[in-house]
Amino acid sequence: MVFLLPQEIFSFLRSFGGSIAPSNLENAVTFYEDLHSVNGGTEVQRKENYTNMINIYYDVATSFYEYGWCQSFHFSSRLYNETFHESIKRHEHYVALRLGLKPGMKVLDLGCGIGGPLREIAAFSGATVIGVNNNESQIKRGTVLNKQYGVAENCQFLKADFMKIPVPDNSIDAAYNMESCCHAPDLVALYKELYRVLKPGQCVAGYDWCMTKEYDPNDQYHNKVKDEIEFGNSLPTIRSTTEYIQAIKAAGFRVLMEEDMADKPDVHIPWYDSLNPNRLSLDGFRRTWLARLVGRQMLKVLEFTRIAPKGSIEVNELLERSGNGLYEGGRLRIFTPIFFYLAQKPHNENI
Ligand SMILES: C[S@@+](CC[C@H](N)C(=O)[O-])C[C@H]1O[C@@H](n2cnc3c(N)ncnc32)[C@H](O)[C@@H]1O
């Protein structure tokens, strides 16, 4: 929250908490925290309560995400001489190219956030992109941004759970996921739903959050890091790359490509660099430890003076823990948020 003008602080506080009433924020955050293994919660509880859990998380996290990350809420690894925002766009263009998106196609963006990737991919490819999101506040924010940028009619939002997408069978030309399907309570069921809506022969692609082959389920520290990532990011669990691909295949898709973008030889700056607790830089200052420190103090003052609701500091702490867990997962190479896949629904189901 550092370097915010009074007007920006006002707008941050106005959107902070989304649909949660300020008087209810503390209870909502406690409910969320108790679902997680770090507080004795279980995977079964998180899956049973996934809608509430995810909506609380994005109601409280979205203002922070937009402040620190801008409008695309996903990671990217950087190539030589590339800025943070250029690398984010490159990852989005890569998906559009792999899916062969073009004007006339109807495409789903699963778990679209406030529409950063959606607007970029629609502009880049000319396809009509429909962002599916179950979080009302994010859709409201995305709609404001669509108007603000005067984007074309090929950028749309659909308020829905991606486990039950309200579109007819065999009606969609392509679908993609930018680090969202990891929230699904049942990955096979989600990919079966995508299989239902895609036209035969069409593809789904995306980047998602997975434990890598370096993760050892018998290593206590590895498990602690995994629990922290789940806690800080509203995840029921984190599937391994192998489990992820198996789920896509079990739903009936043919997997055409799979690669961990974090592990490519041309990566110059890894995806977790932005979360490095020791990083200090003027480029992307808002993502440095100093900005976090000042932001934390500022939030304490705002909560103490009751300008920010009770529970705000707890949210900030939750997100700081998220950043630390992710950094550790990246540094140990046991976790990746950018596991890429491309999968096709067969032309003929009997093949
Ligand atoms: C990490 S954010 C990524 C947002 C977006 N893809 C981007 O890159 O900016 C995950 C998104 O998935 C959405 N989401 C999670 N579970 C969902 C569900 N069951 N149905 C629809 N959207 C969901 C969240 O509301 C959030 O917008």
The ligand as an SDF file (V2000), in Angstrom:
LIG
                    3D

 27 29  0  0  0  0  0  0  0  0999 V2000
   -5.5490  -16.8330   -9.2800 C   0  0  0  0  0  0  0  0  0  0  0  0
   -7.0500  -16.1410   -9.8480 S   0  0  0  0  0  0  0  0  0  0  0  0
   -6.6400  -16.0530  -11.5680 C   0  0  0  0  0  0  0  0  0  0  0  0
   -7.4790  -15.0540  -12.2800 C   0  0  0  0  0  0  0  0  0  0  0  0
   -7.2070  -14.8980  -13.7790 C   0  0  0  0  0  0  0  0  0  0  0  0
   -7.1150  -16.1720  -14.4460 N   0  0  0  0  0  0  0  0  0  0  0  0
   -5.9590  -14.0940  -14.0210 C   0  0  0  0  0  0  0  0  0  0  0  0
   -4.9430  -14.7010  -14.3870 O   0  0  0  0  0  0  0  0  0  0  0  0
   -5.9980  -12.8870  -13.8400 O   0  0  0  0  0  0  0  0  0  0  0  0
   -8.2280  -17.5110   -9.7950 C   0  0  0  0  0  0  0  0  0  0  0  0
   -9.6310  -17.1570  -10.2790 C   0  0  0  0  0  0  0  0  0  0  0  0
  -10.4220  -18.3570  -10.3290 O   0  0  0  0  0  0  0  0  0  0  0  0
  -11.7520  -18.0340   -9.9310 C   0  0  0  0  0  0  0  0  0  0  0  0
  -12.4120  -19.2790   -9.5030 N   0  0  0  0  0  0  0  0  0  0  0  0
  -11.9940  -20.1350   -8.5530 C   0  0  0  0  0  0  0  0  0  0  0  0
  -12.8600  -21.1470   -8.4230 N   0  0  0  0  0  0  0  0  0  0  0  0
  -13.8520  -20.9400   -9.3160 C   0  0  0  0  0  0  0  0  0  0  0  0
  -15.0360  -21.6590   -9.6650 C   0  0  0  0  0  0  0  0  0  0  0  0
  -15.3890  -22.7920   -9.0490 N   0  0  0  0  0  0  0  0  0  0  0  0
  -15.7860  -21.1800  -10.6570 N   0  0  0  0  0  0  0  0  0  0  0  0
  -15.4650  -20.0290  -11.3040 C   0  0  0  0  0  0  0  0  0  0  0  0
  -14.3640  -19.3020  -11.0100 N   0  0  0  0  0  0  0  0  0  0  0  0
  -13.5600  -19.7500  -10.0210 C   0  0  0  0  0  0  0  0  0  0  0  0
  -11.5510  -17.0250   -8.8240 C   0  0  0  0  0  0  0  0  0  0  0  0
  -12.7390  -16.3180   -8.5140 O   0  0  0  0  0  0  0  0  0  0  0  0
  -10.4370  -16.1820   -9.4200 C   0  0  0  0  0  0  0  0  0  0  0  0
  -10.9840  -15.2260  -10.2570 O   0  0  0  0  0  0  0  0  0  0  0  0
  1  2  1  0
  2  3  1  0
  2 10  1  0
  3  4  1  0
  4  5  1  0
  5  6  1  0
  5  7  1  0
  7  8  2  0
  7  9  1  0
 10 11  1  0
 11 12  1  0
 11 26  1  0
 12 13  1  0
 13 14  1  0
 13 24  1  0
 14 15  1  0
 14 23  1  0
 15 16  2  0
 16 17  1  0
 17 18  1  0
 17 23  2  0
 18 19  1  0
 18 20  2  0
 20 21  1  0
 21 22  2  0
 22 23  1  0
 24 25  1  0
 24 26  1  0
 26 27  1  0
M  CHG  2   2   1   9  -1
M  END
$$$$
